[in-house]
């Protein structure tokens, strides 16, 4: 949802909104929104962030371009509205945000290198924060503060969506892992199993599971005595899950083999499938319903702004 991208969250600068940058007359213009220019460089900066970790074909890239251009137009319109409403951003907060971003880099040199890669100056980055924070303050004042969700509405949503509040059976388990390389030699696998059998014998003699996990387990959970916390169906690899859910609380499994290696699993506790009580979820549910209502109102408001705005679409090539 584009609204999520409007909400100001401290983070890396890869996803900076493009409309922050000062416009150079030589840059290719894509759209003019009430006189404010969105350029090809703006689009490319936003595309760079949106494509991180994705492999897209030509049609997907074109669809992404169209979506991003619409998002840039919406951001620009909201920023213009924030200025029409007299929103002023605290300069100290802007400086603090800039410092937060800088601290996310190993050095000042790395920070400036990233800005250079994005064809962005520090002043433009600061301008970005001003605009982003102005939009957030505008949304807060005009929408968030004016939307209320009654207990009656929250309860009605809870009652109308029972499946959303069902919680499957859960298991709290600890384990001891001896790793095996799936591509390793048969002799290495045999050695790993022999080591696990030795640990199993220690358990049979009454030694403490948590202590053995701390001593022998090759999983990061070893620091906590092998404790994995609670998990439900589908959260662990199949052989591990099947063994854990089949055990009674307090029992230890036989040796279980997975792609990670060999495990001994101890079930500490089991929670039967249940429905989350309304009292336990009503506050979070109320917050969710409020966010949804704000999103709908902002969406409608932006559509109205688009209808009234002078938007010149010059090129998308």
Residue pairs with C-beta under 8 A, 6 or more apart in sequence:
1 295
2 70
2 71
2 74
3 294
3 295
3 298
3 299
5 15
5 17
5 71
6 75
6 78
6 132
6 135
6 136
6 139
7 136
7 139
8 132
8 133
8 135
8 136
10 97
10 100
10 101
11 101
11 104
12 101
12 104
13 101
13 114
13 115
13 118
13 120
13 125
14 48
14 49
14 52
14 118
15 46
15 49
15 50
16 45
16 49
16 118
16 120
16 125
16 128
17 46
17 72
17 75
17 128
17 131
17 132
18 38
18 39
18 41
18 42
18 43
18 45
18 46
18 72
19 36
19 38
19 42
19 72
19 75
19 76
19 79
19 131
20 120
20 124
20 125
20 127
20 128
20 129
20 131
20 132
21 39
21 41
21 42
21 45
21 119
21 120
21 124
21 127
21 128
22 123
22 124
22 127
23 37
23 39
24 39
24 41
27 37
27 39
27 40
27 41
28 39
28 40
28 41
28 315
29 37
29 38
29 39
29 40
29 314
29 315
30 38
30 39
30 40
30 42
30 43
30 69
30 313
30 314
30 315
30 316
31 37
31 38
31 69
31 72
31 73
31 311
31 312
31 313
31 314
32 38
32 310
32 311
32 312
32 314
33 73
33 76
33 77
33 80
33 309
33 310
33 311
34 76
34 77
34 80
34 309
34 310
34 311
35 310
36 76
36 80
38 69
38 72
38 73
38 76
40 315
41 119
42 72
43 65
43 68
43 69
43 72
45 118
45 119
45 120
46 68
46 71
46 72
47 61
47 64
47 65
47 68
48 118
50 64
50 68
51 61
51 64
56 64
65 316
66 316
69 316
73 306
73 311
74 302
74 306
75 131
75 135
77 302
77 305
77 306
77 309
78 135
78 138
78 139
78 302
78 305
79 131
79 134
79 135
81 138
81 305
82 134
82 135
82 137
82 138
83 134
85 138
85 141
85 142
87 134
87 137
87 138
87 141
88 134
89 129
89 130
89 133
89 134
89 137
90 133
93 133
94 126
94 129
94 130
94 133
95 126
97 129
97 133
98 122
98 125
98 126
98 129
101 111
101 125
102 108
102 111
105 111
105 114
112 122
115 121
115 122
115 125
139 294
139 298
142 301
143 294
143 297
143 298
143 301
144 290
144 294
147 290
147 293
147 294
147 297
148 290
149 286
149 289
149 290
149 293
151 282
151 286
153 289
154 282
154 285
154 286
154 289
155 278
155 282
157 285
157 289
158 165
158 278
158 281
158 282
158 285
162 275
165 275
165 276
165 281
166 273
166 274
166 275
166 276
167 232
167 271
167 273
167 274
167 275
167 276
168 232
168 233
168 273
169 232
169 233
169 245
169 270
169 271
169 272
169 273
170 230
170 231
170 232
170 270
170 271
171 230
171 231
171 232
171 244
171 245
171 267
171 269
171 270
171 271
172 227
172 228
172 229
172 230
172 231
172 267
172 268
172 269
172 270
172 271
173 228
173 231
173 244
173 265
173 266
173 267
173 268
174 209
174 210
174 213
174 221
174 225
174 226
174 227
174 228
174 265
174 266
174 268
175 213
175 217
175 219
175 221
175 226
175 228
175 240
175 263
175 264
175 265
175 266
176 196
176 199
176 209
176 212
176 213
176 216
176 217
176 219
176 222
176 226
176 263
176 264
177 217
177 218
177 219
177 222
177 260
177 261
177 262
177 263
178 192
178 193
178 195
178 196
178 199
178 216
178 217
178 218
178 261
178 262
179 192
179 218
179 260
179 261
180 188
180 189
180 192
180 260
180 261
180 262
181 188
182 259
192 261
192 262
193 255
193 262
195 216
196 255
196 262
196 264
197 255
199 212
199 216
199 264
200 255
200 264
202 212
203 209
203 212
203 252
203 264
209 225
209 226
209 252
209 264
209 266
210 225
210 226
210 227
211 225
213 221
213 222
213 225
213 226
214 222
214 223
214 225
214 226
216 222
217 226
218 261
219 226
221 227
221 228
226 266
227 268
230 269
230 271
231 244
233 241
233 245
234 241
235 241
236 244
237 258
237 259
237 260
239 256
239 257
239 258
240 256
240 258
240 263
240 265
243 253
243 254
243 256
243 263
243 265
244 253
244 265
244 267
247 253
247 265
247 267
248 267
248 270
249 267
249 268
249 269
249 270
250 266
250 267
250 268
251 266
251 267
252 264
252 265
252 266
253 263
253 264
253 265
253 266
255 262
255 263
255 264
256 262
256 263
256 264
256 265
257 263
